[in-house]
Every structure is written in C-alpha cells, then in structure tokens.
Amino acid sequence: MDLYASVTKESKQSTFVREFQGFIQNLFCGIRLLGFRRDAIAQAIVTHNQLVLLVVFYSLIALVFSYVLTPQPIFDLFGLSYLSIELLIVLFVGFVVSKITHNREHLLLFLVLAYSILPFLYLISYVGLPLLPDSFLEMGYTIYAIWSFFVCFYLALQLLDHRKIRAFLIAIFWMGATYPLVNIPFSFWYEDFDYSRTMDAYINADLNYLNQEDVYYSQYRLLNNVLSPIEPGKVGVTDLFFVGFGSDAAQDVFMKEIGHVQRAMNKSLGASGRSVVLINNLKTIDTIPLASSSNLRIALNHIGSKMNREEDVVLLYLTSHGSINHELSVNMWPLELNDVRPEDIKAYLDDAGIRWRIILISACYSGGFIDALQDDYSLILTAAAADKASFGCTHENEYTYFGEALFRSIEDRPYQFIENFSEAIEKIRQREQSENLTPSDPQLFVGSSMKEKLKLLEQDMVRYAPERFAAY
C-alpha cells in the first residue's frame, strides 16, 4: 500500500470536510446577521475558497428556484450578467468599506458576509413574498425593503466600529447602487410559448401569396376605411374613444381578443362610432390595418383630432407578448415591424394631444410600462408586474386571462372603471391560484386627476345611454 497516497487522500478528504463545515457555518452566520445578532461576524470563516463556495451556492439557488417558478423555462444567459453586475456592486461597496477602515482584510470579510446573506434575501423576495395575498403584497415588500436596509446598515456598523453616520451612508450607497436591479429578477430562465401549431398554420396558409409591397401600400386605404367613420366628440359630453392593438400574428388569441374587446366597448361602454382596431393576422391582413407602431401613431393622431381634448377619454387596449425588456411584440411574419416600447406609446399620445388616457396592456412583464406612462391624467392597468408573466396566450383561446376577466361578461349595471378593474384583478388572482400558477400580479395605477374624470365619464355613460347605445 502506498502510504503517501493514503495520507494525501485523507488530507484531501479532511480539507473538503473543513471547507464544507466552514460553508455551513458561514450560512448560519448569514442567518444570524439577518436577525441582527452581535456575535455573528466573529463566527465567519473568511477565505477565498469560502467566497467561491458562497457565490456558487447563491447562483445555484437562483438557478433552481427560477427554473421551478418559470412556466416552460428556457435557459437564458442573462442570469450570468445579473450575477456579474451584482458581484461588481458588492465588490465596490466592500472596497469603500476597506478604504474607510484602512484594513484590506475587510474587503474579503465584507464579500463573505454579503454572500452569506444574499441567498436568504433572494429566497424571501423571489419565492416568499409573491406568495402573500394581494392585499398584503405592498406592505410585505415595504417591510422587506426597510428590513434589508437595516441589515446593510447593521453589517456596515459592525465593520466600521459602530460609527453610525458612516455606516448609514454606506447602507444608503449600497441600496442605491443595487436599486436598478430591483425590478429585474435574478433568473436563468425565461418563459417559452409554443409556436409549433401556429407555424404549421402559417405553412399551411402558403405565405407565398403574401406580397409584402402590396401589404405596405394597402395601409393607407385600410387606415382610411377604419378612421374616416370615427365620429367627433360632442361638446359638453365626456365621450369614450377606443383603440385596440393586437400585434402578434403568431397566435390567433390576440386577434380574437381585440375583436371581443371592441364589441364589448361598443355595446357596453358606449364607444360605438368611436372605436378602431389594428390587428396583425393573416385572416385580417386584407381588411384591417396592421398593428404596427406607425399605424398606432396615425390612429391616435386621428382620434386626437376628432375628440374634445379637454373632455373626452381614450381607452387604448394593447395585447401581445411582452418581453423582460418591457417591449411589446409586433410580429407579422414575414414583414419586419418594430416592437413597441412604453416611450413610444407616451410619445404618440402626447403628440396626438390626448390628455385623458385609460391604457390597458395584456402582456407579460407589462408592469414595466407604468413608470414611463403614468401621470395625473392616466389610468393604467397591466396584466402582470414588471417581472412577472401573464397567462392565456394560447392559439385556441378567445381571450387572455386578463382580457377575459375584464370583458368576457360585463354585468348589466352602470360601469365603474376602478371598481370593475379591481374586480378583474381579483378574478385573475383566484384563477391563477386555482391552477397553481405563479401569480402574475396585475398592476393598477390611477392618476389623481383621472379619478374625478372617471366619475364624469361614468355619469355621462348613464345620462346619454340611449344615444350612445342606439346601434345595439
């Protein structure tokens, strides 16, 4: 027997055991730090090996849990970018701490401590908080943000020998540096959806007949056909105008949903004679204008010229696939069309002089549109939060979950926008819960001036009901 080989093997095993024990001890140290225990830092095992183990563990936690929580997950290298950016931020904050304390060893200590608590913060924010009931979500995230700040403050306080002002500034700096990452989930996966049936339909439809030049040049005629009949707003009456935008031709659900929503708007919300839709789909390519960014701008400009801008309200309904980058998919293959960004929508509405706006967005990650669109004169309702997927985008469906909750069955009673929209959010929550889906967390924003405007609109919808719904 080779005694040297045996000793070497035992040495490697003992080294592995020590590293593993140190790793467990560091995780326990992280838990104690989250509980503000004074002796937590003294228990940390500070080595480069431990830092590597903690970063790898944090990455695996994100890899596994984001996979479990993502429907139809497809691997995305974005998770590595997120991890790298976060590591640079922590490294820089640790560098500042070591400069203040004039102790180089504090840099490695800070990194080890930071990555001993990050896995637990991730599990709480990404896994735990979304399970809260909707009525407690805002309070839960607020408490989490405050608690996270004090954890950062407490950690800095221990390293800076209880110099409170400097520790407080370090905590603010740390939280401020990571703020851009708040609405971006640390995930190695994104949700896929099945194009196979849709693409089969495209192939069977024989796209050779689609003359792209004819399609582009027919837009003027098609736009004229749908925009010319738009009736102007009546002075002294708060009229409702409707623009529908179904922009992804890969699945029929968006075409069908826009049609259903337009009929509901005309029949139940008094938009008859003042509604227009733009759709991307092979079935409508010869009869309805494309749902393109340019056509949306033209349609909104025309609506703006027909309405009484101080009185009337425009309801804009957009339905499509949304991206984590907060862009709305505009797809009419083989045409090359530009996706729509929230900044585009705001610019088009502003340029059209449309002041009073109700904007409904049925798309994944649509909550990311709110920051760019919100103002005192707007109501914005999105199918999902900025970091959440929404549901119902299947080829066979008549509606997305969002559209169905809003417009499939409007009760025969005076329509109250905020009340009805809030009820729709609750319907979506209950449906997702019953189907064991990750909550989409729809977002509702109502501008301060818009609240009063909605009351006038709702009153006039009742006062002028015979005239508004004469066609029905």
C-alpha positions as CSV (number, residue, x, y, z in Angstrom):
1,M,0.0,0.0,0.0
2,D,1.2,3.5,-0.9
3,L,1.3,5.3,2.5
4,Y,1.9,8.6,0.8
5,A,-1.1,8.2,-1.4
6,S,-3.3,7.2,1.5
7,V,-2.2,10.3,3.6
8,T,-2.8,12.6,0.6
9,K,-6.3,11.1,0.1
10,E,-7.1,11.5,3.8
11,S,-5.8,15.1,3.7
12,K,-8.0,16.0,0.7
13,Q,-11.0,14.5,2.4
14,S,-10.3,16.4,5.6
15,T,-9.8,19.6,3.6
16,F,-13.2,19.0,1.9
17,V,-14.9,18.4,5.2
18,R,-13.4,21.6,6.7
19,E,-14.5,23.7,3.8
20,F,-18.0,22.2,3.9
21,Q,-18.2,22.9,7.6
22,G,-16.9,26.4,7.1
23,F,-19.5,26.9,4.4
24,I,-22.4,25.8,6.7
25,Q,-21.0,28.0,9.4
26,N,-21.0,31.0,7.1
27,L,-24.6,30.3,6.1
28,F,-25.5,30.1,9.7
29,C,-23.6,33.4,10.2
30,G,-25.7,34.9,7.5
31,I,-28.9,33.9,9.2
32,R,-27.7,35.5,12.4
33,L,-26.8,38.7,10.6
34,L,-30.4,38.8,9.3
35,G,-31.5,38.6,12.9
36,F,-29.1,41.4,14.0
37,R,-27.1,39.1,16.3
38,R,-24.0,40.8,17.6
39,D,-21.7,37.8,17.6
40,A,-22.5,36.9,14.0
41,I,-19.4,38.4,12.3
42,A,-17.0,36.8,14.7
43,Q,-18.2,33.4,13.6
44,A,-17.5,34.0,9.9
45,I,-14.8,31.8,8.1
46,V,-13.1,34.3,5.8
47,T,-11.2,32.6,3.0
48,H,-11.2,32.9,-0.8
49,N,-12.4,29.3,-1.0
50,Q,-15.4,30.2,1.2
51,L,-16.2,33.2,-1.0
52,V,-16.3,31.0,-4.1
53,L,-18.5,28.4,-2.4
54,L,-21.0,31.1,-1.3
55,V,-21.2,32.7,-4.7
56,V,-21.7,29.3,-6.4
57,F,-24.4,28.4,-3.8
58,Y,-26.1,31.7,-4.4
59,S,-26.1,31.0,-8.2
60,L,-27.4,27.5,-7.7
61,I,-30.3,28.8,-5.5
62,A,-31.2,31.2,-8.3
63,L,-30.8,28.6,-11.0
64,V,-33.0,26.0,-9.3
65,F,-35.8,28.3,-7.9
66,S,-36.1,30.4,-11.0
67,Y,-36.5,27.2,-13.0
68,V,-39.2,25.9,-10.8
69,L,-41.1,29.2,-10.8
70,T,-40.9,29.8,-14.6
71,P,-43.5,28.2,-16.8
72,Q,-42.0,26.3,-19.8
73,P,-38.5,27.5,-18.9
74,I,-35.8,28.2,-21.5
75,F,-32.2,28.8,-20.3
76,D,-31.1,32.4,-20.5
77,L,-27.5,33.6,-20.1
78,F,-28.9,36.9,-18.7
79,G,-28.6,35.3,-15.2
80,L,-24.8,35.4,-15.5
81,S,-24.9,39.1,-16.4
82,Y,-27.1,39.8,-13.4
83,L,-24.7,37.8,-11.1
84,S,-21.7,39.7,-12.5
85,I,-23.2,43.1,-12.1
86,E,-24.3,42.3,-8.5
87,L,-20.8,41.0,-7.7
88,L,-19.2,44.2,-9.0
89,I,-21.5,46.3,-6.9
90,V,-20.8,44.2,-3.7
91,L,-17.0,44.3,-4.6
92,F,-17.1,48.1,-4.9
93,V,-19.0,48.6,-1.7
94,G,-16.5,46.3,0.1
95,F,-13.7,48.3,-1.4
96,V,-15.2,51.5,0.0
97,V,-15.5,49.9,3.4
98,S,-11.9,48.7,3.4
99,K,-10.7,52.2,2.5
100,I,-12.7,53.8,5.3
101,T,-11.4,51.3,7.9
102,H,-7.8,51.3,6.4
103,N,-7.9,47.5,6.6
104,R,-7.5,45.5,3.4
105,E,-8.8,42.3,5.1
106,H,-12.2,43.9,5.4
107,L,-12.7,43.6,1.7
108,L,-12.7,39.8,1.7
109,L,-14.6,39.8,5.0
110,F,-17.3,42.0,3.6
111,L,-17.7,39.8,0.4
112,V,-18.0,36.7,2.5
113,L,-20.6,38.3,4.8
114,A,-22.6,39.7,1.9
115,Y,-22.8,36.4,0.1
116,S,-23.7,34.6,3.3
117,I,-27.0,36.7,3.4
118,L,-27.8,37.1,-0.3
119,P,-29.2,33.6,-0.8
120,F,-31.7,34.1,2.0
121,L,-32.7,37.6,0.8
122,Y,-33.2,36.0,-2.7
123,L,-35.5,33.3,-1.3
124,I,-37.5,35.8,0.7
125,S,-38.0,38.3,-2.2
126,Y,-38.3,35.9,-5.1
127,V,-40.0,32.9,-3.6
128,G,-41.6,34.0,-0.3
129,L,-43.1,37.5,-0.9
130,P,-45.0,36.6,-4.1
131,L,-47.0,34.0,-2.1
132,L,-48.5,36.7,0.0
133,P,-52.2,37.6,-0.6
134,D,-52.6,40.6,-2.9
135,S,-53.9,42.8,0.0
136,F,-50.6,42.2,1.8
137,L,-48.1,42.4,-1.1
138,E,-47.4,46.1,-0.9
139,M,-46.9,46.0,2.9
140,G,-44.8,42.9,2.6
141,Y,-42.4,44.4,0.0
142,T,-42.2,47.6,2.1
143,I,-41.3,45.8,5.2
144,Y,-38.8,43.7,3.2
145,A,-37.1,46.9,1.8
146,I,-36.9,48.5,5.2
147,W,-35.5,45.3,6.8
148,S,-32.9,44.9,4.0
149,F,-31.7,48.4,4.5
150,F,-31.2,47.9,8.2
151,V,-29.4,44.6,7.5
152,C,-27.0,46.5,5.3
153,F,-26.7,49.2,7.9
154,Y,-26.0,46.7,10.7
155,L,-23.3,44.9,8.7
156,A,-21.6,48.2,7.9
157,L,-21.9,49.3,11.6
158,Q,-20.1,46.2,12.8
159,L,-17.2,46.7,10.3
160,L,-16.9,50.4,10.9
161,D,-16.6,50.1,14.7
162,H,-20.1,51.5,15.3
163,R,-19.6,54.8,13.5
164,K,-23.3,55.3,12.8
165,I,-23.2,58.1,10.3
166,R,-20.6,56.4,8.1
167,A,-22.4,53.1,8.4
168,F,-25.7,54.8,7.5
169,L,-24.1,56.4,4.4
170,I,-22.6,53.0,3.3
171,A,-26.0,51.4,3.6
172,I,-27.6,54.2,1.5
173,F,-24.8,53.8,-1.1
174,W,-25.2,50.0,-1.2
175,M,-29.0,50.1,-1.5
176,G,-28.8,52.9,-4.1
177,A,-26.3,51.0,-6.2
178,T,-28.5,47.9,-6.3
179,Y,-31.7,49.9,-6.9
180,P,-31.6,49.5,-10.7
181,L,-31.7,45.7,-10.2
182,V,-34.8,45.8,-8.0
183,N,-37.4,45.3,-10.8
184,I,-35.2,42.8,-12.7
185,P,-35.5,39.3,-11.4
186,F,-32.3,37.2,-10.9
187,S,-33.3,34.3,-13.2
188,F,-31.5,32.0,-15.5
189,W,-34.7,31.1,-17.3
190,Y,-37.4,32.8,-19.4
191,E,-40.9,31.5,-20.3
192,D,-41.3,29.9,-23.7
193,F,-44.5,29.5,-25.6
194,D,-45.3,27.0,-28.3
195,Y,-45.2,28.4,-31.8
196,S,-45.5,24.9,-33.4
197,R,-49.2,24.9,-34.1
198,T,-49.2,28.5,-35.2
199,M,-46.2,28.0,-37.5
200,D,-48.0,24.9,-39.0
201,A,-50.9,27.1,-39.8
202,Y,-48.6,29.7,-41.4
203,I,-47.0,27.0,-43.5
204,N,-50.4,25.5,-44.5
205,A,-51.6,29.0,-45.4
206,D,-48.9,29.2,-48.1
207,L,-47.3,32.5,-47.4
208,N,-46.0,32.7,-51.0
209,Y,-49.2,34.7,-51.8
210,L,-48.3,37.4,-49.4
211,N,-47.0,40.3,-51.4
212,Q,-45.1,42.5,-48.9
213,E,-45.2,45.5,-51.1
214,D,-48.9,45.3,-51.6
215,V,-49.4,44.9,-47.8
216,Y,-47.4,48.1,-47.1
217,Y,-49.1,50.2,-49.8
218,S,-52.6,49.0,-48.8
219,Q,-52.2,50.5,-45.3
220,Y,-53.3,54.0,-46.5
221,R,-56.6,52.5,-47.8
222,L,-57.2,50.3,-44.8
223,L,-56.5,53.1,-42.4
224,N,-58.8,55.5,-44.3
225,N,-61.5,52.8,-44.2
226,V,-61.5,52.5,-40.4
227,L,-60.6,56.1,-39.4
228,S,-62.9,58.0,-41.7
229,P,-66.1,56.8,-39.9
230,I,-64.9,57.9,-36.5
231,E,-67.4,60.4,-35.1
232,P,-66.3,63.5,-33.3
233,G,-66.8,64.1,-29.6
234,K,-69.9,66.1,-28.6
235,V,-69.3,69.3,-26.8
236,G,-70.4,69.1,-23.2
237,V,-70.4,65.3,-23.1
238,T,-67.5,63.1,-21.9
239,D,-67.2,60.7,-24.8
240,L,-65.2,57.5,-24.8
241,F,-62.9,56.6,-27.8
242,F,-61.4,53.1,-28.2
243,V,-58.2,52.0,-29.9
244,G,-57.4,48.3,-29.9
245,F,-53.9,46.9,-30.8
246,G,-53.4,43.2,-31.3
247,S,-49.9,42.9,-32.5
248,D,-48.6,39.4,-32.6
249,A,-49.8,37.3,-35.6
250,A,-48.2,34.1,-34.3
251,Q,-51.3,33.3,-32.2
252,D,-54.9,33.9,-33.0
253,V,-55.8,34.8,-29.4
254,F,-54.7,38.4,-29.8
255,M,-56.8,38.9,-32.9
256,K,-59.8,37.3,-31.3
257,E,-59.4,39.2,-28.0
258,I,-59.2,42.5,-29.8
259,G,-62.4,41.7,-31.7
260,H,-64.2,40.7,-28.4
261,V,-63.0,43.8,-26.6
262,Q,-64.1,46.1,-29.4
263,R,-67.6,44.6,-29.3
264,A,-67.8,45.0,-25.5
265,M,-66.6,48.6,-25.7
266,N,-69.2,49.4,-28.4
267,K,-72.1,47.5,-26.7
268,S,-71.5,48.2,-23.0
269,L,-69.2,51.2,-22.7
270,G,-70.6,53.5,-25.4
271,A,-67.7,53.6,-27.8
272,S,-69.8,52.8,-30.9
273,G,-68.8,55.1,-33.8
274,R,-65.6,56.0,-31.9
275,S,-63.6,52.8,-32.0
276,V,-60.9,51.4,-34.2
277,V,-58.7,48.3,-34.1
278,L,-55.3,47.4,-35.6
279,I,-54.5,43.7,-35.9
280,N,-51.7,41.5,-37.1
281,N,-53.0,38.3,-38.5
282,L,-53.2,36.5,-41.9
283,K,-57.0,36.3,-41.6
284,T,-57.4,40.1,-41.4
285,I,-54.4,41.3,-43.5
286,D,-56.7,42.5,-46.4
287,T,-59.4,44.1,-44.3
288,I,-57.9,45.6,-41.1
289,P,-54.8,47.8,-40.8
290,L,-51.6,46.3,-39.4
291,A,-50.9,46.7,-35.7
292,S,-47.7,48.4,-36.4
293,S,-46.0,51.2,-34.5
294,S,-46.5,53.7,-37.3
295,N,-50.2,52.8,-37.7
296,L,-50.8,53.2,-34.0
297,R,-49.3,56.7,-34.2
298,I,-51.5,57.6,-37.2
299,A,-54.6,56.2,-35.5
300,L,-54.0,58.1,-32.3
301,N,-53.3,61.3,-34.2
302,H,-56.7,60.9,-36.0
303,I,-58.5,60.2,-32.7
304,G,-56.8,63.2,-31.1
305,S,-58.2,65.4,-34.0
306,K,-61.7,64.1,-33.6
307,M,-62.1,64.2,-29.8
308,N,-62.7,67.2,-27.5
309,R,-59.3,67.0,-25.8
310,E,-60.4,68.7,-22.6
311,E,-63.5,66.5,-22.2
312,D,-63.1,63.1,-23.9
313,V,-61.2,60.0,-22.8
314,V,-59.3,57.5,-25.0
315,L,-59.1,53.8,-23.9
316,L,-56.1,52.1,-25.5
317,Y,-56.1,48.3,-25.3
318,L,-52.8,46.6,-26.3
319,T,-52.5,42.8,-26.3
320,S,-49.4,40.8,-27.4
321,H,-46.4,39.0,-26.0
322,G,-44.2,41.2,-23.7
323,S,-40.5,40.9,-23.1
324,I,-38.5,41.2,-19.9
325,N,-37.0,44.3,-21.5
326,H,-40.5,45.8,-21.4
327,E,-41.2,45.9,-25.1
328,L,-44.5,44.8,-26.8
329,S,-44.0,42.2,-29.5
330,V,-45.1,43.4,-33.0
331,N,-45.0,40.4,-35.3
332,M,-46.5,39.8,-38.7
333,W,-44.0,37.4,-40.3
334,P,-42.5,37.7,-42.9
335,L,-42.9,41.5,-42.5
336,E,-40.3,43.3,-40.5
337,L,-42.0,45.5,-37.9
338,N,-40.7,47.4,-34.9
339,D,-41.6,46.4,-31.4
340,V,-43.4,49.0,-29.3
341,R,-41.8,50.5,-26.2
342,P,-43.6,52.4,-23.4
343,E,-41.7,55.5,-24.5
344,D,-43.3,55.1,-28.0
345,I,-46.8,54.9,-26.6
346,K,-46.3,58.0,-24.4
347,A,-44.9,60.0,-27.4
348,Y,-47.8,59.0,-29.7
349,L,-50.4,60.0,-27.1
350,D,-48.6,63.3,-26.3
351,D,-48.2,64.2,-29.9
352,A,-51.8,63.4,-30.6
353,G,-52.8,65.8,-27.8
354,I,-54.7,63.0,-25.9
355,R,-54.8,64.1,-22.3
356,W,-57.2,61.7,-20.6
357,R,-56.0,58.1,-21.1
358,I,-57.1,54.7,-20.0
359,I,-54.3,52.3,-21.0
360,L,-54.8,48.5,-20.7
361,I,-51.9,46.2,-21.5
362,S,-52.3,42.5,-21.8
363,A,-48.8,41.1,-21.9
364,C,-46.1,39.5,-19.8
365,Y,-43.9,41.9,-17.8
366,S,-46.3,44.8,-18.8
367,G,-46.0,46.4,-15.3
368,G,-42.7,47.8,-16.6
369,F,-44.7,50.1,-18.8
370,I,-46.2,52.1,-15.9
371,D,-43.2,54.3,-15.0
372,A,-43.0,55.8,-18.5
373,L,-46.7,56.2,-18.9
374,Q,-48.1,57.4,-15.6
375,D,-49.3,60.9,-14.9
376,D,-52.2,62.6,-13.2
377,Y,-54.4,62.2,-16.2
378,S,-54.0,58.5,-16.8
379,L,-55.4,55.2,-15.6
380,I,-53.0,52.2,-16.4
381,L,-53.9,48.6,-15.8
382,T,-51.4,45.9,-16.8
383,A,-51.8,42.1,-16.9
384,A,-48.6,41.5,-14.9
385,A,-46.0,43.1,-12.8
386,A,-42.7,44.3,-14.3
387,D,-41.0,41.0,-13.5
388,K,-44.0,38.6,-13.9
389,A,-45.5,36.6,-16.8
390,S,-49.2,36.7,-17.6
391,F,-51.3,33.8,-18.9
392,G,-53.8,32.7,-21.6
393,C,-51.6,33.3,-24.7
394,T,-52.5,30.1,-26.5
395,H,-53.6,29.8,-30.1
396,E,-57.0,28.3,-29.3
397,N,-58.1,30.8,-26.6
398,E,-60.7,33.5,-27.3
399,Y,-59.1,35.7,-24.6
400,T,-56.0,36.0,-22.5
401,Y,-56.7,35.6,-18.7
402,F,-56.5,39.4,-18.5
403,G,-58.9,40.2,-21.3
404,E,-61.4,37.5,-20.2
405,A,-61.5,38.8,-16.6
406,L,-62.2,42.4,-17.9
407,F,-64.5,42.0,-20.8
408,R,-65.9,38.4,-21.3
409,S,-69.0,39.2,-19.2
410,I,-69.8,42.8,-18.3
411,E,-72.7,42.9,-15.9
412,D,-75.8,44.9,-16.7
413,R,-75.2,47.7,-14.3
414,P,-73.6,51.2,-14.6
415,Y,-69.9,50.6,-15.4
416,Q,-67.5,51.8,-12.7
417,F,-63.9,51.6,-14.1
418,I,-61.8,51.4,-11.0
419,E,-64.3,49.0,-9.3
420,N,-64.6,46.8,-12.3
421,F,-60.8,46.7,-12.9
422,S,-60.2,45.8,-9.3
423,E,-62.7,43.0,-9.5
424,A,-60.9,41.7,-12.6
425,I,-57.6,41.7,-10.7
426,E,-59.2,39.6,-8.0
427,K,-60.7,37.2,-10.7
428,I,-57.2,36.7,-12.2
429,R,-55.7,36.1,-8.8
430,Q,-58.3,33.4,-7.9
431,R,-57.9,31.7,-11.3
432,E,-54.1,31.6,-11.1
433,Q,-54.3,30.3,-7.5
434,S,-56.8,27.5,-8.5
435,E,-54.5,26.5,-11.4
436,N,-51.3,26.6,-9.2
437,L,-49.7,29.3,-11.4
438,T,-47.1,31.8,-10.3
439,P,-49.1,35.0,-9.6
440,S,-48.9,37.5,-12.5
441,D,-49.6,40.4,-10.0
442,P,-51.6,42.8,-12.3
443,Q,-50.8,46.4,-11.6
444,L,-53.3,49.3,-11.4
445,F,-52.3,53.0,-11.4
446,V,-54.8,55.8,-11.3
447,G,-53.7,59.4,-11.6
448,S,-55.1,61.9,-9.1
449,S,-57.0,64.0,-11.7
450,M,-58.2,60.9,-13.6
451,K,-60.2,59.8,-10.6
452,E,-62.5,62.8,-10.9
453,K,-62.6,62.4,-14.7
454,L,-63.8,58.8,-14.5
455,K,-66.7,60.0,-12.4
456,L,-67.8,62.4,-15.1
457,L,-67.4,59.7,-17.8
458,E,-69.4,57.2,-15.8
459,Q,-72.1,59.7,-15.2
460,D,-72.4,60.6,-18.9
461,M,-72.4,56.9,-19.9
462,V,-75.6,56.6,-17.9
463,R,-77.1,60.0,-18.9
464,Y,-76.6,59.5,-22.6
465,A,-77.1,55.7,-22.7
466,P,-80.0,55.7,-25.3
467,E,-77.9,57.8,-27.7
468,R,-74.6,56.0,-27.1
469,F,-76.0,52.5,-27.5
470,A,-78.6,53.2,-30.2
471,A,-76.8,50.9,-32.6
472,Y,-77.4,48.0,-30.1
